[in-house]
Every structure is written in structure tokens, then in C-alpha cells.
Amino acid sequence: MSLMEFEVQREIAKYYKNIKDCKELSKEAICYSIVKNERHLDIIDKKLHLIEKAWMEMEYIKYNQDYYRNFANNFEESHLLQESGYVIFDLDEYEVNTLNGEGMRNWIYECELCNFKEKLLEEKKRLTDNIVESQVSSGLAIAILASS
């Protein structure tokens, strides 16, 4: 495994652990500053790129399906395993909490990455809409000032 793959694993594990950042970003990101919104848009684009890298490394669980099924049952994650169709992103030595917080696992389910991506895309659309609205308002203000 290349160094870059370890970096993707580390960053995805870090992102998963700090998923609250995504919600905090939603609260803070949309403001009236075009520059700040564009910076937040850049952060979202970097996170989306990271998820795309992880997506390319996902794997179907061919072996030890019983282990994953038992694990999912024990930690109330059966729905994630089923929804993901036994496709995961392996984190190797990095670990994340299970949904119920009672255990640790070294993989991310495919559906979790999909949910992260959907939330980021929604946030990106809101930010883009806000930037366009701010730019149009600024343009109108300049046109009104110029005509005065």
C-alpha cells in the first residue's frame, strides 16, 4: 500500500471522528462574506476529493463475511452492512467508533461515505447559491451607485 493510501485512510478516519465539524461548518459557513464562503467552498471541495479517493479503494468483503455480520449485529450496525452490500473502506491501523459508541472498528461502510458525500454536496450547493446571490447583490449595488 502506498503512502498516499495511508494518508487517505488517516484523513477519512479523522473526518469520521470529527463528523460534527460538518454540522458546525453548516452553522458557520454561510455568511455575507463572499471570500469566507469561497474559503469554505474550497474546504468542502477538498473533503469531497478525499471521499472520492477513498471510494476508489473500497472493497467487497469476500472472506470472513460471518465476522462482519456478527460484528454488525453486536454493535447495532446490521443496517449499515446490508445497505452497503458488504462494501467497505478498510482503515488498516486506524479505528473509528461504532454507531452506538460501544466498540471500535477499522473500516467505514460504503453507505457512510455516501452519506458524507451527500451532506457535503448539499452544503456546497447552499454555499454556491449564497455566493451567487452575494455577487448579484454586489453587482446591483455597484450599478445603482454608478447611475447616481
C-alpha positions as CSV (number, residue, x, y, z in Angstrom):
1,M,0.0,0.0,0.0
2,S,1.4,3.4,-1.0
3,L,2.0,6.3,1.4
4,M,-0.8,8.2,-0.3
5,E,-3.3,5.4,0.6
6,F,-2.3,5.6,4.3
7,E,-2.9,9.3,4.1
8,V,-6.4,8.8,2.7
9,Q,-7.1,6.2,5.5
10,R,-5.8,8.6,8.2
11,E,-7.8,11.5,6.8
12,I,-11.0,9.6,6.4
13,A,-10.7,8.2,9.9
14,K,-10.1,11.8,11.2
15,Y,-13.1,13.1,9.2
16,Y,-15.3,10.3,10.5
17,K,-14.3,11.0,14.1
18,N,-14.9,14.7,13.6
19,I,-18.2,14.4,11.7
20,K,-19.6,17.1,13.9
21,D,-17.3,19.5,12.0
22,C,-19.6,19.1,9.0
23,K,-22.6,20.2,11.1
24,E,-20.6,23.1,12.6
25,L,-19.5,24.1,9.1
26,S,-23.2,24.3,8.1
27,K,-23.8,26.7,11.0
28,E,-20.8,28.9,10.4
29,A,-20.2,28.7,6.7
30,I,-23.0,30.6,5.1
31,C,-22.4,34.3,5.8
32,Y,-22.4,37.5,3.9
33,S,-18.7,37.4,3.1
34,I,-18.0,36.1,-0.4
35,V,-14.4,35.5,0.5
36,K,-15.3,33.4,3.6
37,N,-17.9,31.5,1.7
38,E,-15.4,30.7,-1.1
39,R,-12.8,29.5,1.6
40,H,-15.5,27.2,3.0
41,L,-16.3,26.0,-0.5
42,D,-12.6,25.1,-1.0
43,I,-12.7,23.1,2.2
44,I,-15.7,21.2,1.1
45,D,-14.1,20.5,-2.3
46,K,-11.1,19.1,-0.6
47,K,-13.2,16.8,1.6
48,L,-15.2,15.7,-1.5
49,H,-11.9,14.9,-3.2
50,L,-10.8,12.9,-0.2
51,I,-14.0,10.9,-0.3
52,E,-13.5,10.2,-4.0
53,K,-10.1,8.8,-3.2
54,A,-11.5,6.6,-0.5
55,W,-14.3,5.5,-2.9
56,M,-11.7,4.2,-5.3
57,E,-10.2,2.0,-2.6
58,M,-13.4,0.4,-1.3
59,E,-13.6,-3.3,-1.4
60,Y,-16.2,-6.0,-1.3
61,I,-15.9,-8.3,1.7
62,K,-15.3,-11.7,0.1
63,Y,-13.9,-13.5,3.1
64,N,-14.9,-13.5,6.8
65,Q,-18.4,-12.3,6.0
66,D,-19.6,-14.0,9.2
67,Y,-17.1,-11.9,11.2
68,Y,-18.5,-8.7,9.8
69,R,-22.1,-9.9,10.1
70,N,-21.6,-10.8,13.8
71,F,-19.7,-7.6,14.5
72,A,-22.5,-5.6,12.9
73,N,-25.1,-7.5,14.9
74,N,-23.3,-7.0,18.1
75,F,-22.9,-3.2,17.6
76,E,-26.3,-2.5,16.0
77,E,-24.8,-1.8,12.6
78,S,-26.5,-4.5,10.6
79,H,-28.4,-2.0,8.6
80,L,-25.2,-0.3,7.5
81,L,-23.7,-3.6,6.4
82,Q,-26.8,-4.5,4.5
83,E,-27.2,-1.1,2.9
84,S,-23.5,-1.1,1.9
85,G,-23.8,-4.6,0.3
86,Y,-20.7,-5.8,2.2
87,V,-18.6,-3.0,0.7
88,I,-16.3,-1.2,3.0
89,F,-13.3,1.2,3.0
90,D,-10.6,-0.5,5.1
91,L,-8.8,1.8,7.5
92,D,-6.0,-0.7,8.4
93,E,-4.5,0.5,11.7
94,Y,-6.9,3.4,12.1
95,E,-10.0,2.9,14.1
96,V,-13.4,4.7,14.5
97,N,-16.2,4.3,17.0
98,T,-19.2,2.1,16.2
99,L,-22.5,3.9,15.9
100,N,-23.5,3.0,19.4
101,G,-20.1,4.0,20.8
102,E,-19.5,0.7,22.5
103,G,-16.8,-0.6,20.2
104,M,-14.2,0.3,17.6
105,R,-13.8,-0.8,14.0
106,N,-11.2,-0.3,11.4
107,W,-13.4,0.3,8.4
108,I,-16.0,2.7,7.1
109,Y,-19.2,1.3,5.5
110,E,-19.9,2.3,1.9
111,C,-23.2,3.9,2.8
112,E,-21.5,6.1,5.4
113,L,-19.1,7.5,2.8
114,C,-22.2,8.0,0.6
115,N,-23.9,10.0,3.4
116,F,-20.8,12.1,4.0
117,K,-20.7,12.9,0.3
118,E,-24.4,13.8,0.1
119,K,-24.2,16.2,3.1
120,L,-21.1,17.9,1.6
121,L,-22.8,18.3,-1.8
122,E,-25.8,19.8,-0.1
123,E,-23.6,22.2,1.8
124,K,-21.7,23.0,-1.4
125,K,-24.9,23.9,-3.2
126,R,-26.1,26.2,-0.4
127,L,-22.7,27.9,-0.3
128,T,-22.6,28.3,-4.1
129,D,-26.2,29.7,-4.1
130,N,-25.2,32.2,-1.4
131,I,-22.0,33.2,-3.3
132,V,-24.0,33.9,-6.5
133,E,-26.7,35.8,-4.6
134,S,-24.0,37.9,-2.9
135,Q,-22.3,38.6,-6.2
136,V,-25.5,39.6,-7.9
137,S,-26.4,41.9,-4.9
138,S,-22.9,43.5,-5.1
139,G,-23.2,44.0,-8.8
140,L,-26.6,45.6,-8.4
141,A,-25.3,47.9,-5.7
142,I,-22.4,49.0,-7.9
143,A,-24.7,49.6,-10.9
144,I,-27.0,51.7,-8.7
145,L,-24.1,53.7,-7.3
146,A,-22.7,54.2,-10.8
147,S,-26.0,55.5,-12.1
148,S,-26.4,58.0,-9.3
